[in-house]
């Protein structure tokens, strides 16, 4: 495979070292993300091993590290609460198929076009949900009931503040202190692992049995991989889970490609976006068959992989093997990890993934993008990620159409006698000069469904019984859609009814091809299309009525005082 080319003994040592480091980091994160998603921690370990291996093997990035991520937490938790764990596995499997199809149909580049305010808004919203979701474990609150919405969960926390446990609080602060110290003074040591180790030692040796642990809450973690099992793929279940699966696929695709782009920026390499989606899809098809939850590219772990010296996808494969070895040898020890120690790990992850500086910068722009950012963020927190992404994308599309329609201009113009090359200009018309027989308009911008009606209205509003010839300068119209073509056809038909004609100059290839396919080129007349405006003006002069123009006081036929120079009896070739 292309991504493995150049591997040798020197790069192998680098991949082994980076894989070891990332593998150690991935263990606590895998368990933490699984717990936050409402499933047992071992399923996060299984996902890290299987999905991480397959994403590195089949993906499109040399440095991508795959596994459970914080971005999936709200979505997976909601699916578990609504449909149950087995249905989560089915939804993950279906999402994998969707991702493979996206890659095969070359949709990888399309996902990149999701607006930045939308991704920034839902990422910040996810961070808030993860952070607040760990307050209960941080404080050691008891009797909490999980709800599907943010406000109900916050109400639940406030109502149970009186059940806070001092031992859990101390354990959480020990973990947080260890993470902070390692991040600042010993960055080469995995901070999350150091925090969990410190918290576990404190809970086991200083107040044993006083703090809820993974073992006391979820049972002992098995030191073996689960057996291969195919979930019950009934048609009814698959129909029920189609939409959740689509959300998992879209979010997984977005997150993995964002991570790959970050890796490209750090290394100068380029990933294959479609192959990346295929790799993510294969991983999410196979992982649920072994009890794993949906996975995607992890930006933080991928960045750590690069900083640790990774040279090829072998580092990602090694990272999975490291996690597997730890599972086989030390799984029972994980049962002693306190949940209060897991909480700061997730809170720090949420803080880091929130992109708070970018978020604040986006709000400070005070533009439509800041509105889009705010709405996406609030909907993610107050409703759910599905609604936030839907509304965000629809709003982004509407705002885009509005912006594009605003840049379309239709200006009435005439040749400027003061210009050296007789260029046309709008201010000549404003000064009171006009030709009663010919109308010239300069059209700029894409003529699509958002602006085509405005174009037609402006043209027809300027039409009157006095003139019969319309010249459209379309050299600055890069795109024409079917709606724009229909509105242009309406203008052509209106002029034909009045015995006039339409001339077009400078039309670009895409609009010309569309007009030819729809037959409007033939209806207008092939000889009515000109490369230059000057040629079109000469053709217009050849079609004006023989009597003197109503607005011409000194010149007869074909010597209009507006379209021709007063000191020249010949027709002018005006430049564009």
LUMKE-70169 format. One line per field, with one value per residue (C-alpha): x, y, z; residue in three letters; residue number from 0. Coordinates in Angstrom, 1 decimal. Example, Ala and Ser with C-alpha at 12.3 -4.5 7.8 and 13.67 -1.06 7.14 Angstrom:
2
c1: (12.3:13.7)
c2: (-4.5:-1.1)
c3: (7.8:7.1)
residuo: (ALA:SER)
num: (0:1)
//
This chain:
576
c1: (0.0:1.1:1.0:3.5:6.1:9.5:9.2:12.6:14.4:14.9:11.2:10.2:11.9:10.0:6.7:7.3:8.0:5.1:2.8:3.8:3.2:-0.2:-1.3:-0.7:-2.6:-5.4:-6.2:-7.7:-9.4:-11.0:-12.5:-13.5:-15.3:-17.1:-18.3:-19.4:-21.3:-23.3:-21.6:-19.2:-15.5:-14.2:-16.1:-14.0:-10.9:-12.3:-13.0:-9.5:-7.9:-10.0:-11.1:-7.7:-6.0:-8.4:-8.4:-4.6:-4.5:-7.2:-7.5:-6.3:-3.9:-0.4:-0.8:-4.4:-5.2:-8.7:-10.8:-13.6:-13.7:-15.4:-17.4:-19.4:-20.3:-23.6:-24.8:-24.0:-25.4:-28.7:-28.8:-28.1:-30.8:-33.4:-32.6:-30.2:-26.6:-27.3:-29.1:-26.1:-23.9:-26.4:-26.4:-22.6:-22.5:-25.0:-22.9:-19.9:-21.6:-22.7:-19.1:-17.8:-20.4:-19.5:-15.9:-16.7:-18.9:-16.1:-18.0:-15.0:-14.3:-18.0:-17.9:-15.0:-17.4:-19.4:-19.1:-16.6:-19.2:-21.3:-18.4:-17.1:-20.5:-21.3:-17.8:-18.0:-21.5:-20.2:-17.4:-20.0:-22.1:-19.0:-17.8:-21.1:-21.8:-18.8:-19.8:-21.7:-18.7:-16.3:-18.4:-19.3:-23.1:-25.4:-28.9:-28.5:-30.8:-29.6:-31.8:-31.8:-31.6:-29.1:-31.4:-32.9:-29.4:-28.3:-31.4:-30.7:-27.2:-28.4:-31.0:-28.4:-25.6:-26.3:-25.1:-21.6:-18.8:-15.6:-13.6:-14.6:-13.9:-10.4:-9.7:-10.9:-8.6:-5.6:-6.2:-6.6:-3.5:-1.4:-2.8:-2.0:1.5:2.5:1.1:3.1:6.3:6.6:4.9:6.5:4.6:0.9:-1.0:-4.2:-2.4:-0.5:-3.8:-5.6:-2.6:-2.4:-6.2:-6.2:-3.3:-5.0:-8.4:-6.9:-4.4:-5.9:-9.7:-10.3:-13.9:-15.1:-15.1:-17.0:-14.7:-15.0:-15.2:-17.9:-20.0:-19.5:-17.9:-14.4:-12.9:-12.2:-8.7:-9.9:-11.5:-15.2:-16.3:-17.4:-21.2:-23.6:-26.4:-30.0:-30.3:-34.1:-35.6:-37.7:-34.6:-32.6:-35.5:-35.7:-31.9:-31.5:-31.4:-29.1:-26.8:-26.7:-25.8:-23.0:-21.7:-21.8:-20.2:-17.6:-16.8:-16.5:-14.3:-12.0:-11.4:-10.8:-8.3:-6.6:-6.5:-4.8:-2.3:-1.6:-0.9:1.5:3.5:3.1:1.7:-1.7:-4.3:-6.8:-10.2:-12.2:-9.9:-10.1:-13.9:-13.6:-11.1:-13.4:-16.3:-14.5:-13.5:-17.1:-18.5:-16.2:-15.8:-19.5:-19.2:-16.8:-18.8:-17.0:-18.7:-18.5:-15.0:-13.5:-10.2:-9.0:-7.4:-5.5:-4.1:-3.2:-1.3:0.5:1.4:3.0:4.8:6.2:7.9:5.5:6.5:3.8:0.5:2.5:2.4:-1.4:-1.2:1.4:-0.8:-3.6:-1.3:0.0:-3.6:-4.3:-1.2:-2.3:-5.8:-4.5:-2.0:-3.4:-7.2:-8.1:-6.1:-8.4:-11.3:-9.7:-9.8:-12.1:-14.9:-14.0:-10.6:-12.0:-14.1:-11.1:-9.7:-12.9:-13.2:-9.7:-10.5:-13.7:-11.7:-9.1:-11.6:-13.8:-11.6:-12.6:-10.3:-11.7:-15.2:-14.8:-13.1:-16.1:-18.5:-16.5:-17.0:-20.7:-21.6:-24.1:-21.4:-21.4:-25.2:-24.8:-22.1:-24.3:-27.4:-25.5:-23.9:-27.1:-29.0:-26.3:-26.4:-30.1:-31.6:-29.3:-26.5:-28.8:-31.0:-28.0:-26.3:-29.6:-30.5:-26.9:-26.5:-29.9:-29.1:-25.6:-27.2:-29.8:-27.1:-24.9:-27.7:-28.5:-24.8:-24.5:-27.7:-26.4:-23.3:-25.4:-25.7:-27.6:-26.5:-27.8:-24.8:-23.9:-20.6:-18.6:-17.3:-14.8:-13.2:-10.1:-11.3:-15.1:-15.8:-19.3:-20.2:-23.3:-22.7:-23.4:-27.0:-27.2:-26.2:-29.3:-28.0:-30.0:-30.8:-34.5:-34.0:-31.3:-30.9:-27.5:-27.1:-24.0:-24.8:-22.3:-22.4:-23.9:-27.5:-28.9:-32.2:-31.4:-30.9:-32.5:-35.9:-34.3:-32.4:-35.6:-37.5:-34.8:-34.6:-38.3:-38.9:-36.5:-38.4:-40.8:-42.5:-39.8:-36.9:-36.8:-33.2:-31.7:-28.0:-26.8:-23.1:-22.6:-18.9:-18.9:-21.6:-19.6:-22.6:-26.1:-28.6:-32.0:-33.8:-31.6:-32.1:-35.9:-35.8:-33.5:-36.0:-38.8:-36.9:-36.3:-40.0:-41.1:-38.9:-40.0:-43.6:-42.8:-41.1:-37.6:-34.6:-31.9:-28.2:-25.6:-21.9:-19.0:-20.9:-18.8:-18.6:-20.9:-23.8:-23.4:-23.4:-26.6:-28.3:-27.4:-28.7:-32.0:-32.4:-32.5:-29.4:-31.3:-34.3:-32.2:-30.4:-26.8:-25.9:-27.1:-24.1:-20.9:-17.5:-17.1:-19.5:-18.4:-19.5:-22.8:-23.3:-22.6:-25.2:-27.7:-27.1:-27.8:-31.2:-32.5:-35.4:-34.6:-36.3:-34.3:-34.1:-36.5:-33.6:-31.2:-31.3:-28.5:-28.0:-30.0:-30.2:-27.2:-25.7:-27.3:-25.9:-25.6:-24.2:-21.9:-19.3:-20.7:-17.6:-17.6:-20.2:-19.0:-20.1:-17.8:-16.2:-16.5:-14.2:-15.3)
c2: (0.0:3.5:4.7:2.0:2.8:3.9:1.7:0.5:-0.4:3.3:4.2:1.0:2.1:5.4:3.7:1.3:4.1:6.4:3.4:2.5:6.1:6.5:3.0:4.0:7.2:5.4:3.0:5.4:7.5:4.4:3.4:7.0:7.6:4.3:5.1:8.6:7.0:4.9:1.5:-0.6:0.5:-2.7:-1.9:1.2:-1.0:-3.5:-0.5:0.9:-2.5:-3.5:-0.2:1.3:-1.5:-1.5:2.3:2.3:-0.6:0.5:4.2:7.1:8.8:7.7:9.0:8.6:7.0:5.7:4.7:6.0:9.8:12.5:13.7:10.5:10.7:12.6:10.6:7.2:8.0:9.1:5.9:3.7:5.4:5.2:1.9:-0.1:-1.4:-4.1:-1.6:0.7:-2.1:-2.5:1.3:1.3:-1.6:0.3:3.5:1.5:0.5:4.1:5.2:2.7:3.7:7.4:6.5:4.4:7.2:9.7:11.8:12.4:15.9:16.9:16.4:18.9:21.6:21.7:25.2:25.9:27.7:24.5:22.1:24.6:25.0:21.4:20.6:23.2:21.9:18.4:19.6:21.2:18.0:15.9:18.3:18.7:15.0:14.3:16.7:13.9:11.5:14.4:15.3:11.7:12.4:9.5:8.7:10.5:9.5:10.0:12.0:12.6:16.4:18.8:20.9:17.8:16.5:19.8:19.9:16.4:17.5:20.5:18.5:16.0:18.4:17.4:13.9:15.0:12.7:14.2:11.1:11.3:15.0:14.5:11.6:13.8:16.7:14.3:13.2:16.7:17.9:15.0:15.8:19.5:18.9:16.4:18.5:21.5:20.1:16.6:16.7:13.4:11.5:10.7:13.0:11.1:7.9:9.7:11.2:7.8:6.2:8.9:8.8:5.0:4.9:7.5:5.7:2.2:3.1:6.1:5.4:1.9:1.1:4.7:5.6:4.0:2.2:0.6:-2.8:-1.8:-0.1:-2.2:-5.4:-6.8:-6.2:-9.4:-10.0:-11.6:-10.3:-11.0:-13.8:-13.0:-12.4:-11.2:-9.0:-9.5:-7.6:-7.6:-5.4:-3.6:-2.8:-1.6:0.7:2.1:2.7:4.1:7.7:7.2:5.2:8.1:10.6:8.3:8.0:11.7:12.6:9.9:11.0:14.7:13.9:11.5:13.9:16.8:14.7:13.8:17.4:18.3:15.5:16.9:20.3:18.9:16.7:18.3:15.0:14.5:12.0:10.2:11.4:8.7:5.9:7.3:7.0:3.4:2.6:4.1:2.2:-1.2:-0.5:0.3:-2.8:-5.2:-3.6:-4.1:-7.8:-8.0:-5.7:-2.5:0.9:3.3:4.8:7.5:9.4:11.0:14.4:14.5:11.0:11.5:14.7:12.9:10.1:12.6:14.4:11.1:10.5:8.3:7.6:5.3:3.6:1.0:3.2:3.0:-0.8:-0.9:1.3:-1.3:-4.2:-2.3:-1.9:-5.6:-6.7:-4.4:-5.9:-9.5:-8.9:-6.1:-6.0:-6.9:-3.9:-1.6:-2.6:-0.5:2.7:5.2:6.8:10.1:9.7:9.2:12.4:14.9:13.0:13.5:17.1:17.9:16.3:18.4:21.5:20.8:19.9:22.9:25.2:28.0:30.6:29.9:29.9:33.3:34.7:33.5:35.3:38.5:38.7:39.6:38.3:35.8:33.2:34.1:33.7:30.3:29.3:30.4:28.6:25.4:25.5:26.1:23.4:20.9:21.6:22.2:19.7:17.1:16.9:15.6:18.7:21.0:19.6:19.6:23.1:24.3:22.9:24.3:27.7:27.6:26.7:29.5:32.1:30.9:31.4:34.8:35.9:34.6:36.3:39.6:39.6:39.3:42.7:43.8:47.3:49.3:50.6:52.7:53.4:56.1:58.7:59.9:56.5:55.9:52.5:53.4:51.0:50.8:52.3:52.7:56.3:57.4:56.4:58.1:61.4:61.3:59.8:56.8:55.1:54.7:51.7:49.6:48.5:47.3:45.5:44.2:41.1:40.0:36.9:33.4:33.3:30.6:30.0:32.5:35.4:34.6:36.1:39.3:39.3:38.9:41.5:44.1:43.5:43.5:46.6:48.5:47.4:49.7:50.0:52.3:49.8:46.5:45.3:44.0:43.4:41.3:41.4:38.0:37.8:37.9:35.2:32.1:29.8:29.4:26.8:25.7:28.4:31.1:29.6:29.7:33.3:34.2:32.4:34.5:37.6:36.3:35.4:38.8:40.6:38.3:39.1:42.8:42.1:42.6:40.4:39.6:39.8:38.2:39.0:37.4:34.4:31.8:28.1:26.7:29.0:28.6:24.8:24.8:27.1:24.8:21.7:23.4:24.7:28.4:29.1:28.2:30.1:33.3:32.7:31.4:34.7:36.7:35.5:37.6:37.4:41.1:43.8:46.0:43.4:43.1:46.9:47.0:44.2:46.2:49.3:47.3:46.4:49.8:51.5:53.7:56.9:59.1:57.9:59.8:60.8:61.7:65.4:65.4:61.9:59.6:55.9:54.0:57.2:57.3:60.1:57.8:54.7:56.4:59.2:62.5:63.2:59.8:58.6:55.0:52.4:52.0:48.7:49.2:47.2:45.3)
c3: (0.0:-0.8:2.9:3.9:1.3:2.7:5.9:7.1:10.3:11.3:10.7:12.4:15.7:15.4:14.9:17.8:20.2:19.0:19.0:22.6:23.8:22.1:23.2:26.9:26.4:24.6:27.4:30.0:27.3:25.7:29.1:29.9:26.6:27.0:30.5:29.3:26.4:28.8:28.3:30.2:30.1:28.5:25.3:24.9:25.2:22.6:20.3:20.7:19.8:16.9:15.3:15.9:14.1:11.1:10.7:10.5:8.2:5.7:6.2:4.0:6.4:7.4:10.9:11.9:15.3:15.6:18.5:20.8:20.8:22.8:19.7:19.8:23.5:23.3:20.3:21.7:25.1:23.6:21.4:24.4:26.5:23.7:22.0:24.3:23.8:21.3:19.0:19.4:17.9:15.0:14.4:14.4:11.9:9.6:9.9:8.8:5.6:5.0:5.4:3.0:0.4:1.0:0.2:-2.8:-4.3:-3.7:-1.2:1.0:-0.4:0.1:3.9:4.0:2.8:6.0:7.3:10.1:12.3:12.3:13.2:15.8:17.3:17.8:18.9:21.7:22.5:22.8:25.1:27.4:27.5:28.3:31.0:32.8:32.4:34.7:37.5:39.3:39.3:40.3:43.3:44.1:43.9:44.5:43.3:40.0:37.2:33.6:31.3:27.6:27.7:29.2:31.4:33.1:33.9:35.3:37.4:38.6:39.7:41.6:43.4:44.6:45.6:49.2:48.5:47.5:48.9:50.3:49.4:45.8:45.7:47.1:44.6:41.7:42.8:43.2:39.6:38.3:40.1:38.6:35.1:35.5:36.9:34.2:31.4:32.5:33.9:32.4:29.0:27.9:30.6:29.6:31.8:31.8:32.8:35.6:36.9:37.0:38.6:41.3:41.9:42.1:44.6:46.8:46.7:47.4:50.1:51.9:51.9:50.5:49.8:50.2:46.5:43.6:41.2:37.8:39.5:42.0:39.3:36.2:37.4:36.8:33.4:31.6:30.3:27.1:24.0:23.5:21.2:17.7:17.6:15.0:16.4:15.4:12.2:11.8:9.2:11.8:13.9:10.9:9.8:13.4:13.6:10.1:11.2:14.3:12.0:9.5:12.3:13.5:9.9:9.2:12.5:12.2:8.6:9.7:12.7:10.9:8.0:10.3:12.2:8.9:7.8:11.1:10.5:7.0:8.4:11.0:8.5:5.1:3.8:2.1:3.0:0.7:2.0:0.2:1.3:4.9:4.8:3.5:6.3:8.9:7.5:7.6:11.2:12.2:10.4:12.1:15.6:16.6:15.9:18.9:21.1:20.2:20.0:17.0:16.4:14.4:14.0:17.3:16.8:20.1:19.8:16.1:17.0:19.8:17.4:15.0:17.8:19.1:15.7:13.8:10.3:8.9:9.8:11.6:14.7:14.8:14.5:17.3:19.5:19.1:19.9:23.0:24.3:23.6:25.6:28.5:28.4:28.5:31.3:33.5:33.0:36.6:37.9:35.9:38.2:41.0:39.1:40.8:38.8:40.5:38.9:35.5:35.7:35.5:32.6:30.6:31.8:30.6:27.3:27.0:27.9:25.2:22.5:23.1:20.9:23.2:21.6:18.2:19.6:21.2:18.1:16.0:18.3:18.2:14.4:14.9:11.5:10.2:10.9:14.6:14.7:13.0:15.5:18.5:17.3:16.5:19.9:21.8:19.9:20.6:24.3:24.8:22.3:20.7:18.2:15.4:15.6:15.9:12.8:10.7:11.6:11.3:7.8:6.7:8.0:6.5:3.1:3.4:4.4:1.5:-1.0:0.5:0.2:-3.3:-4.4:-2.9:-5.1:-8.3:-9.9:-13.0:-14.2:-17.1:-19.0:-22.1:-23.9:-22.2:-24.7:-22.2:-22.0:-24.1:-25.3:-25.3:-22.4:-21.2:-17.8:-15.6:-14.7:-18.3:-17.9:-14.6:-16.2:-18.3:-21.5:-22.8:-26.0:-26.7:-29.0:-27.4:-23.7:-22.5:-19.2:-17.5:-15.5:-12.8:-10.5:-10.7:-12.1:-9.9:-8.1:-5.4:-7.7:-11.1:-10.2:-9.2:-12.6:-14.6:-12.6:-13.1:-16.8:-17.5:-15.3:-17.5:-20.6:-22.4:-25.7:-27.1:-27.4:-29.1:-28.6:-25.4:-25.1:-22.1:-21.3:-19.5:-19.4:-15.6:-15.1:-14.1:-13.5:-14.7:-13.3:-14.6:-12.6:-14.1:-17.6:-17.1:-16.0:-19.0:-21.3:-19.9:-20.8:-24.3:-24.8:-23.6:-26.1:-28.9:-28.2:-28.6:-31.9:-30.4:-29.9:-27.3:-28.0:-25.7:-25.4:-23.7:-22.3:-20.4:-21.3:-18.5:-19.2:-22.9:-22.7:-20.5:-23.0:-25.8:-24.0:-23.2:-26.8:-25.7:-27.8:-30.9:-29.7:-29.2:-32.4:-32.8:-34.6:-31.6:-29.5:-29.6:-28.1:-27.6:-26.5:-29.4:-32.0:-30.2:-30.3:-34.0:-34.5:-32.4:-34.5:-37.6:-36.3:-35.1:-36.9:-40.0:-38.7:-36.5:-32.9:-30.6:-28.4:-31.3:-32.4:-35.0:-36.3:-38.5:-39.0:-37.4:-36.1:-32.6:-30.5:-27.6:-29.2:-31.7:-31.5:-32.7:-34.9:-36.6:-39.1:-38.8:-36.3:-33.4:-32.1:-28.4:-26.2:-23.2)
residuo: (UNK:UNK:UNK:UNK:UNK:UNK:UNK:UNK:UNK:UNK:UNK:UNK:UNK:UNK:UNK:UNK:UNK:UNK:UNK:UNK:UNK:UNK:UNK:UNK:UNK:UNK:UNK:UNK:UNK:UNK:UNK:UNK:UNK:UNK:UNK:UNK:UNK:UNK:UNK:UNK:UNK:UNK:UNK:UNK:UNK:UNK:UNK:UNK:UNK:UNK:UNK:UNK:UNK:UNK:UNK:UNK:UNK:UNK:UNK:UNK:UNK:UNK:UNK:UNK:UNK:UNK:UNK:UNK:UNK:UNK:UNK:UNK:UNK:UNK:UNK:UNK:UNK:UNK:UNK:UNK:UNK:UNK:UNK:UNK:UNK:UNK:UNK:UNK:UNK:UNK:UNK:UNK:UNK:UNK:UNK:UNK:UNK:UNK:UNK:UNK:UNK:UNK:UNK:UNK:UNK:UNK:UNK:UNK:UNK:UNK:UNK:UNK:UNK:UNK:UNK:UNK:UNK:UNK:UNK:UNK:UNK:UNK:UNK:UNK:UNK:UNK:UNK:UNK:UNK:UNK:UNK:UNK:UNK:UNK:UNK:UNK:UNK:UNK:UNK:UNK:UNK:UNK:UNK:UNK:UNK:UNK:UNK:UNK:UNK:UNK:UNK:UNK:UNK:UNK:UNK:UNK:UNK:UNK:UNK:UNK:UNK:UNK:UNK:UNK:UNK:UNK:UNK:UNK:UNK:UNK:UNK:UNK:UNK:UNK:UNK:UNK:UNK:UNK:UNK:UNK:UNK:UNK:UNK:UNK:UNK:UNK:UNK:UNK:UNK:UNK:UNK:UNK:UNK:UNK:UNK:UNK:UNK:UNK:UNK:UNK:UNK:UNK:UNK:UNK:UNK:UNK:UNK:UNK:UNK:UNK:UNK:UNK:UNK:UNK:UNK:UNK:UNK:UNK:UNK:UNK:UNK:UNK:UNK:UNK:UNK:UNK:UNK:UNK:UNK:UNK:UNK:UNK:UNK:UNK:UNK:UNK:UNK:UNK:UNK:UNK:UNK:UNK:UNK:UNK:UNK:UNK:UNK:UNK:UNK:UNK:UNK:UNK:UNK:UNK:UNK:UNK:UNK:UNK:UNK:UNK:UNK:UNK:UNK:UNK:UNK:UNK:UNK:UNK:UNK:UNK:UNK:UNK:UNK:UNK:UNK:UNK:UNK:UNK:UNK:UNK:UNK:UNK:UNK:UNK:UNK:UNK:UNK:UNK:UNK:UNK:UNK:UNK:UNK:UNK:UNK:UNK:UNK:UNK:UNK:UNK:UNK:UNK:UNK:UNK:UNK:UNK:UNK:UNK:UNK:UNK:UNK:UNK:UNK:UNK:UNK:UNK:UNK:UNK:UNK:UNK:UNK:UNK:UNK:UNK:UNK:UNK:UNK:UNK:UNK:UNK:UNK:UNK:UNK:UNK:UNK:UNK:UNK:UNK:UNK:UNK:UNK:UNK:UNK:UNK:UNK:UNK:UNK:UNK:UNK:UNK:UNK:UNK:UNK:UNK:UNK:UNK:UNK:UNK:UNK:UNK:UNK:UNK:UNK:UNK:UNK:UNK:UNK:UNK:UNK:UNK:UNK:UNK:UNK:UNK:UNK:UNK:UNK:UNK:UNK:UNK:UNK:UNK:UNK:UNK:UNK:UNK:UNK:UNK:UNK:UNK:UNK:UNK:UNK:UNK:UNK:UNK:UNK:UNK:UNK:UNK:UNK:UNK:UNK:UNK:UNK:UNK:UNK:UNK:UNK:UNK:UNK:UNK:UNK:UNK:UNK:UNK:UNK:UNK:UNK:UNK:UNK:UNK:UNK:UNK:UNK:UNK:UNK:UNK:UNK:UNK:UNK:UNK:UNK:UNK:UNK:UNK:UNK:UNK:UNK:UNK:UNK:UNK:UNK:UNK:UNK:UNK:UNK:UNK:UNK:UNK:UNK:UNK:UNK:UNK:UNK:UNK:UNK:UNK:UNK:UNK:UNK:UNK:UNK:UNK:UNK:UNK:UNK:UNK:UNK:UNK:UNK:UNK:UNK:UNK:UNK:UNK:UNK:UNK:UNK:UNK:UNK:UNK:UNK:UNK:UNK:UNK:UNK:UNK:UNK:UNK:UNK:UNK:UNK:UNK:UNK:UNK:UNK:UNK:UNK:UNK:UNK:UNK:UNK:UNK:UNK:UNK:UNK:UNK:UNK:UNK:UNK:UNK:UNK:UNK:UNK:UNK:UNK:UNK:UNK:UNK:UNK:UNK:UNK:UNK:UNK:UNK:UNK:UNK:UNK:UNK:UNK:UNK:UNK:UNK:UNK:UNK:UNK:UNK:UNK:UNK:UNK:UNK:UNK:UNK:UNK:UNK:UNK:UNK:UNK:UNK:UNK:UNK:UNK:UNK:UNK:UNK:UNK:UNK:UNK:UNK:UNK:UNK:UNK:UNK:UNK:UNK:UNK:UNK:UNK:UNK:UNK:UNK:UNK:UNK:UNK:UNK)
num: (0:1:2:3:4:5:6:7:8:9:10:11:12:13:14:15:16:17:18:19:20:21:22:23:24:25:26:27:28:29:30:31:32:33:34:35:36:37:38:39:40:41:42:43:44:45:46:47:48:49:50:51:52:53:54:55:56:57:58:59:60:61:62:63:64:65:66:67:68:69:70:71:72:73:74:75:76:77:78:79:80:81:82:83:84:85:86:87:88:89:90:91:92:93:94:95:96:97:98:99:100:101:102:103:104:105:106:107:108:109:110:111:112:113:114:115:116:117:118:119:120:121:122:123:124:125:126:127:128:129:130:131:132:133:134:135:136:137:138:139:140:141:142:143:144:145:146:147:148:149:150:151:152:153:154:155:156:157:158:159:160:161:162:163:164:165:166:167:168:169:170:171:172:173:174:175:176:177:178:179:180:181:182:183:184:185:186:187:188:189:190:191:192:193:194:195:196:197:198:199:200:201:202:203:204:205:206:207:208:209:210:211:212:213:214:215:216:217:218:219:220:221:222:223:224:225:226:227:228:229:230:231:232:233:234:235:236:237:238:239:240:241:242:243:244:245:246:247:248:249:250:251:252:253:254:255:256:257:258:259:260:261:262:263:264:265:266:267:268:269:270:271:272:273:274:275:276:277:278:279:280:281:282:283:284:285:286:287:288:289:290:291:292:293:294:295:296:297:298:299:300:301:302:303:304:305:306:307:308:309:310:311:312:313:314:315:316:317:318:319:320:321:322:323:324:325:326:327:328:329:330:331:332:333:334:335:336:337:338:339:340:341:342:343:344:345:346:347:348:349:350:351:352:353:354:355:356:357:358:359:360:361:362:363:364:365:366:367:368:369:370:371:372:373:374:375:376:377:378:379:380:381:382:383:384:385:386:387:388:389:390:391:392:393:394:395:396:397:398:399:400:401:402:403:404:405:406:407:408:409:410:411:412:413:414:415:416:417:418:419:420:421:422:423:424:425:426:427:428:429:430:431:432:433:434:435:436:437:438:439:440:441:442:443:444:445:446:447:448:449:450:451:452:453:454:455:456:457:458:459:460:461:462:463:464:465:466:467:468:469:470:471:472:473:474:475:476:477:478:479:480:481:482:483:484:485:486:487:488:489:490:491:492:493:494:495:496:497:498:499:500:501:502:503:504:505:506:507:508:509:510:511:512:513:514:515:516:517:518:519:520:521:522:523:524:525:526:527:528:529:530:531:532:533:534:535:536:537:538:539:540:541:542:543:544:545:546:547:548:549:550:551:552:553:554:555:556:557:558:559:560:561:562:563:564:565:566:567:568:569:570:571:572:573:574:575)
//
